[in-house]
Amino acid sequence: MRLTNVARRGCRGLILAAAVACNGAPVGLEPASALPPAPIDGTGYSGGAVPIDAEVTLDVPTYDGSGQAVHPDVLAFATPWHGWEYWMAFTPYPYAEAALENPSLLVSHDGTHWTAPPGVANPLVPPATRGAYNSDPDLSYDAGHDRLVLLYRQVFAGFNVVYSRTSGDGTHWDPPRELFRRRNHGIISPTIASAAPGTAAVWYVDAGPFVCPQRTTRVMVQRALSPDAVAPRIAGRGWTTPEAAGLVQPGYSIWHVDVIWVAALHEYWAVYPAFREHTCETNDLFFARSTDGMHWTTYPIPFLARHAGQWSSASLYRSSLVYDAARDVIRIFLSGEGDGLRWHLGYVAYRRAEFLAWLQRGTPDPRVGGAGVLSQRDVFP
């Protein structure tokens, strides 16, 4: 978005994704060969390094009827979990209306056509009251308990409060439990990932008390001390104290981050929108990798820019990573803002080797004008 409607009110982020092994088979965010393959582009082309065009949009049903959506978090299962291969948390956000930004749940067999799960009435999280608003859903799979975990953030009375809800079938959800509480805006876009059952960590953005242009951000991390930390009986119980996560994008302020554990490659991946420091104007998408979640390899240029598609011409926003290990393809579910404060979801896929090779070169395509912002078709000429 133009951060006038989000960064200046304190943000909107929250992310959580775990790729772990259950009974020896990869599940959650680590698809296996049984996972239905996604098309490589609209014509069915599957050779070379051609990605899906960033203008590919996803039409998703929203409880308010607007069809405008933001902040997706997608899980892909190798075999259907309670009848569905894909589960997604997101919120409506028509024309940047915060009162409607209530976490909702959708399912899909192919990652393209989405519907509400049978028995679920969206929004999954009811609207907040007394001047508060919800935001930033994050969906993960807890293999140790065979359950979904939803994180979301509520802004109320000068605080950012992160809640969790859990479900063993995607239909029946436990009551919310408070995980963390910070003064505005000390916790934005929490995202959770696990390298193995019982080893969860939560990354989030601390945006501090200031507004733009004085605002700066830093990425923090807290690690679970017990398998039950994601649904504590006492707020904040079972987590380490906050510490800097080492994820820095030089010259930029990181906004809503998503982190996953890629079991097949034994490393964490992060995708995040970021804006030029002290501007809070627009976001492009960046990618980073780490073996321990604390020391990150970043790249100096965005892999996807807001000008890539008409639907995201104003800004790219919180996105969600899925790794297709069978095809060695990076799949990204996007959200972005177009003209007139219209928000939509999209989808793009890259072959990992070509994607990383391009990022490692670190030089924007010289054919692109302006400040080196790349269009999607320029990423892989």
C-alpha positions in Angstrom: 0.0 0.0 0.0 1.0 3.6 0.1 2.0 3.4 3.7 -0.1 6.4 4.4 -2.9 4.1 5.4 -0.9 1.4 7.2 2.6 2.4 8.2 1.3 5.6 9.7 -1.3 3.9 11.8 1.2 1.4 13.0 1.3 -1.4 10.4 -0.4 -4.5 9.6 1.5 -7.7 9.7 1.7 -11.1 11.1 3.1 -14.2 9.7 3.6 -17.8 10.6 4.6 -20.8 8.6 6.2 -24.1 9.6 7.6 -26.8 7.4 8.2 -29.9 9.5 8.2 -33.7 9.0 5.5 -35.9 10.3 5.9 -39.7 10.3 8.9 -39.2 8.0 6.9 -37.4 5.3 7.2 -33.7 4.6 4.0 -31.8 5.3 2.9 -28.2 5.9 4.9 -25.9 3.7 7.2 -28.5 2.2 5.2 -30.0 -0.7 6.1 -33.5 -2.0 5.7 -34.9 -5.5 2.1 -35.7 -4.7 1.2 -32.0 -4.5 -0.6 -30.8 -7.6 1.9 -28.8 -9.8 1.1 -25.2 -10.4 1.2 -23.8 -14.0 4.4 -21.9 -14.9 2.6 -19.3 -16.9 -0.7 -18.6 -18.5 0.2 -20.4 -21.7 1.4 -23.6 -20.0 5.0 -22.8 -20.8 7.3 -24.7 -18.5 10.8 -24.4 -19.9 13.7 -22.1 -19.1 13.5 -19.6 -16.3 10.2 -17.9 -17.2 8.1 -17.1 -14.0 4.4 -16.6 -13.7 3.6 -13.1 -14.6 3.1 -11.0 -11.5 -0.2 -9.7 -13.0 -1.8 -13.1 -12.2 -4.4 -12.4 -9.6 -6.4 -14.7 -7.4 -10.1 -14.1 -7.0 -11.1 -15.0 -3.4 -14.4 -14.7 -1.7 -14.5 -12.3 1.2 -17.2 -12.2 3.9 -17.9 -8.5 3.2 -18.5 -9.2 -0.5 -15.8 -6.8 -1.8 -13.4 -9.4 -3.1 -10.5 -7.2 -1.9 -8.0 -9.1 0.2 -4.6 -8.7 1.8 -2.0 -10.5 4.0 -2.2 -14.1 2.8 -0.5 -17.0 4.6 -0.8 -20.3 2.7 -0.1 -23.9 3.8 0.3 -26.6 1.1 0.0 -30.2 2.1 1.5 -33.2 0.2 -1.7 -35.1 0.9 -5.0 -33.5 1.8 -5.3 -32.3 5.4 -9.0 -32.8 6.4 -9.9 -32.9 2.8 -7.9 -30.0 1.4 -4.4 -29.6 -0.1 -4.3 -25.8 0.5 -5.3 -23.7 3.5 -5.1 -19.9 3.6 -5.6 -17.2 6.2 -6.0 -13.6 5.0 -8.1 -10.6 5.7 -10.4 -8.4 3.6 -9.2 -4.8 3.3 -11.5 -3.0 0.9 -10.3 0.6 0.3 -8.0 0.2 3.4 -11.0 -0.1 5.8 -9.4 -1.4 9.0 -12.8 -2.3 10.6 -13.2 -5.1 8.0 -9.7 -6.4 8.4 -10.7 -9.5 10.3 -8.9 -12.8 9.8 -10.7 -15.3 7.5 -10.0 -18.8 6.4 -10.2 -20.4 2.9 -9.3 -23.8 1.4 -8.4 -25.0 -2.1 -7.6 -28.2 -4.0 -5.3 -26.5 -6.6 -4.1 -23.2 -5.0 -6.1 -21.2 -7.5 -9.8 -21.7 -6.7 -10.6 -20.9 -3.1 -13.7 -21.4 -0.9 -14.5 -21.3 2.8 -14.1 -24.7 4.6 -17.4 -26.5 5.3 -18.6 -25.5 8.7 -16.6 -22.2 8.9 -18.3 -18.9 8.8 -16.0 -16.0 8.0 -14.6 -13.9 9.5 -13.0 -16.6 11.7 -12.0 -13.8 14.2 -15.0 -11.5 15.0 -14.6 -7.7 14.6 -12.9 -6.0 17.4 -14.8 -3.5 19.6 -14.2 -0.2 21.4 -12.0 1.4 18.8 -9.7 -1.6 18.4 -9.0 -3.4 15.1 -7.7 -6.8 14.0 -5.0 -7.5 11.4 -2.1 -9.7 10.3 -3.2 -13.3 10.3 -0.6 -16.0 10.2 -1.4 -19.7 9.6 0.9 -22.6 10.4 0.8 -26.3 10.9 1.9 -27.8 14.2 3.0 -31.4 13.3 3.6 -32.4 16.9 -0.1 -31.8 17.7 -1.5 -32.3 14.2 -3.3 -29.0 14.3 -3.5 -25.6 12.6 -2.3 -22.5 14.5 -3.6 -19.1 13.6 -1.9 -16.0 14.9 -3.4 -12.6 14.6 -2.8 -9.1 15.9 -5.1 -6.7 17.6 -4.4 -3.0 18.2 -6.2 -1.7 21.2 -5.7 1.1 23.8 -2.1 1.8 22.8 -1.0 -1.9 22.6 -0.3 -4.5 20.0 -1.6 -7.8 21.2 -0.9 -11.1 19.4 -3.3 -13.9 19.9 -3.2 -17.6 18.9 -6.1 -20.0 18.1 -5.7 -23.7 17.3 -7.8 -26.3 15.5 -7.4 -30.0 15.0 -9.7 -30.1 11.9 -9.8 -26.5 10.5 -13.5 -26.2 11.5 -13.6 -26.2 15.2 -11.3 -23.6 16.8 -10.2 -23.1 20.4 -10.7 -19.8 22.1 -8.0 -17.2 21.5 -5.0 -17.1 23.9 -2.7 -14.1 24.3 0.9 -14.7 23.2 2.6 -11.3 23.3 1.7 -7.7 24.2 3.8 -4.6 23.3 3.2 -0.9 23.3 2.4 0.6 19.9 3.9 -0.5 17.6 6.4 -2.9 19.0 5.1 -6.1 17.4 4.0 -6.2 13.8 3.7 -9.1 11.4 4.7 -12.0 13.6 5.6 -15.1 11.7 6.4 -18.6 13.1 8.5 -21.4 11.7 9.8 -24.7 13.1 12.9 -26.7 12.0 11.5 -29.6 13.9 8.4 -30.2 16.2 8.8 -28.3 19.4 11.4 -25.8 18.1 9.2 -23.0 17.0 10.5 -19.4 16.7 8.5 -16.2 16.1 9.9 -13.4 14.1 8.2 -10.0 14.0 8.8 -6.4 13.1 9.3 -3.8 15.9 8.3 -0.5 14.4 8.7 1.5 17.6 6.6 4.4 18.8 7.4 6.9 16.0 5.5 7.7 12.8 6.9 8.5 9.4 9.3 9.9 8.4 11.0 9.3 11.8 10.0 5.6 11.9 12.6 2.9 11.7 12.0 -0.8 12.0 14.0 -3.9 13.2 13.2 -7.6 13.0 13.1 -9.4 16.3 12.9 -13.1 17.2 11.7 -15.1 20.2 12.0 -18.9 20.6 9.6 -21.3 22.2 10.9 -23.0 25.3 8.2 -25.7 25.2 5.9 -27.3 22.6 2.9 -25.7 24.3 4.2 -22.1 24.0 2.0 -21.4 20.9 -1.1 -21.8 23.1 0.0 -20.7 26.6 -2.2 -20.5 29.6 -0.4 -17.4 30.7 0.5 -14.6 28.2 4.1 -14.6 27.2 4.9 -17.8 29.1 7.3 -20.3 27.5 9.2 -17.9 25.2 12.7 -16.5 25.3 13.2 -12.7 25.7 13.2 -10.7 22.4 16.5 -10.3 20.6 17.5 -8.8 17.2 17.1 -11.4 14.5 19.9 -10.2 12.3 17.6 -9.6 9.3 18.5 -6.2 7.8 17.9 -4.8 4.4 20.4 -2.0 4.0 18.8 1.3 3.0 15.3 0.0 3.6 12.9 -0.5 6.5 11.5 -4.1 6.6 7.7 -4.3 7.0 5.6 -7.5 7.1 7.9 -10.5 7.0 7.1 -14.2 6.4 9.6 -16.9 7.4 9.5 -20.6 6.6 11.8 -23.5 7.3 12.7 -25.4 4.1 13.4 -28.9 5.3 14.7 -30.2 1.9 17.4 -27.5 1.9 18.0 -27.2 5.7 17.5 -23.4 5.7 15.1 -20.7 6.6 13.7 -18.4 3.9 12.2 -15.0 4.4 10.1 -12.8 2.1 9.2 -9.3 3.0 8.1 -6.0 1.6 10.4 -3.1 2.4 10.4 0.7 1.8 13.2 3.2 1.6 14.2 4.4 5.0 12.4 7.5 6.2 9.9 7.5 3.3 7.1 5.1 4.1 5.8 5.5 0.6 5.8 2.2 -1.3 6.9 -1.4 -0.9 8.9 -3.8 -3.1 9.5 -7.5 -2.2 12.8 -8.9 -1.0 14.1 -12.4 -0.3 16.6 -13.7 2.3 18.1 -17.0 3.4 19.6 -18.3 6.7 20.8 -21.6 8.2 20.0 -20.6 11.8 17.3 -17.9 11.6 19.8 -15.3 13.0 22.4 -14.8 10.3 20.9 -13.9 7.0 22.0 -13.7 3.4 20.2 -10.7 1.8 20.3 -9.3 -1.7 20.5 -5.6 -2.6 17.6 -5.5 -5.0 14.0 -6.6 -4.8 13.0 -9.7 -6.7 9.6 -8.2 -7.5 8.6 -4.6 -7.8 5.3 -2.9 -7.3 5.2 -1.7 -10.9 5.1 -5.3 -12.1 1.4 -5.6 -12.3 -1.6 -3.2 -12.6 -3.2 -4.7 -9.5 -0.1 -4.0 -7.5 1.0 -0.7 -9.0 0.9 1.2 -5.7 2.6 -1.3 -3.5 3.4 -4.9 -2.8 2.7 -6.2 0.6 2.8 -9.2 2.9 3.4 -12.4 0.9 3.6 -16.1 1.7 6.3 -18.6 0.6 5.8 -22.2 -0.4 8.6 -24.4 -1.7 7.8 -27.1 -4.2 10.7 -29.5 -3.6 9.7 -32.0 -6.3 10.1 -29.4 -9.0 12.6 -27.1 -7.2 10.2 -24.2 -7.6 9.6 -21.2 -5.3 5.9 -20.4 -5.1 4.8 -17.0 -3.7 1.3 -15.9 -2.8 1.2 -12.2 -3.0 -0.8 -9.2 -1.8 -0.7 -5.7 -3.2 -2.4 -2.4 -3.7 -3.5 -1.0 -7.0 -5.1 2.3 -7.9 -7.8 3.7 -5.6 -6.8 1.8 -2.5 -7.9 -1.5 -4.1 -6.2 -4.6 -2.5 -5.9 -8.0 -4.1 -4.0 -11.3 -3.9 -1.8 -12.7 -6.6 0.6 -15.6 -7.4 4.0 -16.0 -8.9 6.5 -18.9 -9.2 10.2 -19.1 -9.9 12.7 -21.8 -10.6 15.0 -21.7 -7.6 18.4 -21.9 -9.4 17.6 -19.1 -11.8 15.9 -17.0 -9.1 19.0 -17.2 -6.8 21.5 -16.7 -9.6 19.8 -13.5 -10.6 19.6 -12.2 -7.1 23.3 -13.0 -6.5 24.3 -10.9 -9.4 22.9 -8.0 -7.5 22.7 -5.6 -10.4 19.3 -4.3 -11.7 18.7 -4.9 -15.4 20.3 -1.8 -17.2 17.4 -1.7 -19.6 15.1 -0.6 -16.7 14.8 3.1 -16.1 14.3 5.1 -13.0 15.9 3.8 -9.8 16.4 0.3 -11.1 13.0 -1.0 -10.1 12.4 -4.2 -12.2 9.2 -5.2 -13.9 8.3 -8.9 -13.5 9.2 -9.7 -17.2 12.6 -8.0 -16.7 13.5 -10.4 -13.9 14.2 -13.3 -16.2 14.7 -11.8 -19.7 
